[in-house]
Amino acid sequence: MGVERGEPNMKPISREMLKGTLDMMILRTLIVHDAHGHTIAKVIERSSEDVLEVEEGSLYPALHRLENRGWVSSYWGTSENNRKAKFYRLTAAGRKQLTVETSRWRQMARAIGLVMGEILTDEDGK
C-alpha cells in the first residue's frame, strides 16, 4: 500500500487491496459516527489521500458481510441530500473486532517492512 499520490504511472489501489483490509477500514470509519455507504467510501478515499478507491461492487458486499457477522448494524434514515439511505453503525462486537484486526494489520505491515528492508517501529518503539 505504500503508494504515494503524485508518483508517475500510479493509479488508485482498489482491487489490489489485501483481503480483509476493506472490512477493517469500514469498521474504523464507523468508529467516529454512523454513515451510509457513499460516505464510508468517500471517507476512506479522502483519508488515504485518494490512493485507495472503494468501488460499490466491493463496498456493499463488505457491508453485508460485516452485518451478517454482527460487527455492524443498519437502519434506514435520511441522507444529507434528503434521500432515504441505509446507515451503518459499529456494534460492540465490531469495536472488539476492529481492535483484533488493527493488531493483525500492524503485525503484517511490520513484517512486510522488515522483508522490504525498511525500518519500522511499533508504538512502543520496538
Number of C-alpha atoms within 10 A of each C-alpha: 11 5 13 14 13 9 8 7 5 11 15 17 15 14 12 9 13 9 9 11 13 20 19 20 18 24 26 20 20 20 16 10 10 17 23 20 17 16 14 21 23 15 19 20 17 12 12 16 13 17 21 23 19 22 12 12 8 13 18 14 11 17 22 14 14 20 18 11 12 14 22 24 18 17 11 11 14 12 15 8 7 8 9 11 17 14 20 24 21 26 18 12 12 23 17 12 15 21 14 12 19 15 12 12 15 14 13 12 15 17 14 13 14 12 10 9 9 11 9 14 11 10 7 5 6 6
